[in-house]
Amino acid sequence: MPASDAKIKANAKYNKNHYDSMLIRVPKGKREIISEHAKDYDGSLNKFLNRAVDETMERDKNKG
């Protein structure tokens, strides 16, 4: 059953108030490779990318 217009509107409002969006560009074909890896380890591309960023920032912070 498709989501109602009210549900779509409520989701958009929630996302606008709770999340920032970013666009990243990767070479052709790499998105699929990253997505498959994410499925194997985190289940979602978004969760995987957030974890990758967090871990890299923590590692960089500890270098200095």
Order of alpha helices (4+ residues) and beta strands (2+ residues): alpha-alpha-alpha
